[in-house]
Amino acid sequence: MASESISVIKLRDLLLVTVPPDPDDETVSALQEQVLRAMAQHEAKGLVLDISTVQTLDSFFARTVAETVQMVGLMGGRTVLAGMRASVAVTSTQLGLTVGNSLTALNVDRALDLLNAAPSGSRRV
């Protein structure tokens, strides 16, 4: 089952998700659902989406990532895409992927630094 290959890890008030190397559509959909559920459950202020193992990107994956970034923002959180490979960056640009209000970082350490330094866009009440 796709959801078994995804783990959402809570680090203080942040979430960390490492995307599997070659995620299929079912896995990508499950990732989105689990992230949104964990955002609400843990009242997280941000998400680090580690895509360092992803070697190829299709339009469904790109669209779902963009939607997830937007949804996390609507829930009061910030998203950092971490570890994007050069080939994925090229493909993302060719597909017209926009990451909206997300930040990007070369690795997870830098992503965590960005989220800890960045002010939250909106506050939970």
C-alpha positions in Angstrom: 0.0 0.0 0.0 1.3 3.5 -0.9 0.8 5.1 2.4 3.1 2.6 4.1 6.1 3.9 2.1 5.5 7.5 3.5 6.3 8.7 6.9 5.5 12.2 8.2 8.0 13.0 11.0 7.2 15.7 13.6 10.2 17.7 14.6 9.1 20.2 17.3 6.5 22.3 15.5 7.6 21.2 12.0 6.9 18.2 9.8 9.4 16.4 7.6 8.5 14.2 4.7 11.0 12.4 2.5 9.4 11.5 -0.9 10.2 8.0 -2.1 12.6 7.9 -5.1 10.1 7.0 -7.8 6.6 7.8 -6.4 3.6 6.6 -8.4 0.3 8.6 -8.5 -1.2 6.6 -5.6 1.9 7.4 -3.4 1.8 11.1 -4.3 -1.9 11.3 -3.4 -1.3 9.5 -0.1 1.5 11.8 0.7 -0.7 14.8 0.2 -3.4 13.3 2.4 -1.0 12.4 5.2 0.7 15.8 5.2 -2.6 17.6 5.5 -3.8 15.3 8.3 -0.5 15.8 10.2 -0.6 19.5 9.7 -4.0 19.6 11.4 -3.2 17.0 14.1 0.1 18.6 15.2 -0.8 22.2 14.4 2.6 22.4 12.6 4.0 25.8 11.5 5.8 24.3 8.5 6.7 21.4 6.3 10.0 20.3 4.9 9.3 18.2 1.7 12.6 16.4 1.1 12.6 15.5 -2.6 16.4 14.7 -2.7 15.7 11.0 -3.7 13.3 12.0 -6.6 15.1 11.6 -9.9 12.2 12.2 -12.3 9.1 14.3 -12.1 5.9 13.9 -14.0 3.0 16.4 -14.3 0.8 14.7 -11.7 3.6 14.8 -9.1 4.4 18.4 -9.9 0.8 19.5 -9.7 0.2 17.6 -6.5 3.3 19.2 -4.9 2.2 22.7 -5.9 -1.3 22.0 -4.5 0.1 20.6 -1.3 2.2 23.8 -0.9 -0.9 25.9 -1.4 -3.0 23.8 1.0 -0.3 23.9 3.7 -0.2 27.7 3.3 -4.0 27.9 3.7 -3.6 25.9 7.0 -1.1 28.6 8.2 2.1 26.8 7.4 5.2 27.4 5.3 6.7 24.7 3.0 10.3 24.3 2.0 11.2 22.0 -0.9 14.6 20.5 0.0 17.2 18.7 -2.0 15.9 19.3 -5.6 18.2 17.7 -8.1 19.3 19.7 -11.1 17.5 17.3 -13.5 14.3 17.7 -11.5 14.7 21.5 -11.5 15.0 21.5 -15.3 11.9 19.3 -15.7 10.0 21.4 -13.2 10.7 24.5 -15.2 9.8 22.8 -18.5 6.5 21.7 -16.9 5.8 25.2 -15.7 5.7 24.2 -12.1 5.4 27.1 -9.8 5.9 26.5 -6.1 3.9 29.5 -5.0 4.9 30.7 -1.5 7.2 27.8 -0.8 10.8 28.3 -0.1 13.6 26.0 -1.5 16.8 24.8 0.0 19.7 22.6 -1.1 19.2 20.2 1.8 17.1 19.4 4.9 19.4 21.2 7.3 19.1 24.4 5.4 15.3 23.9 5.0 15.0 23.6 8.8 17.0 26.7 9.2 14.8 28.6 6.8 11.6 27.5 8.5 12.9 28.4 11.9 14.0 31.8 10.7 11.0 32.6 8.5 8.0 34.4 10.1 4.8 32.5 9.7 2.5 33.8 7.0 -0.6 33.5 9.1 -1.2 32.6 12.7 -3.4 29.9 14.1 -5.9 31.2 16.7 
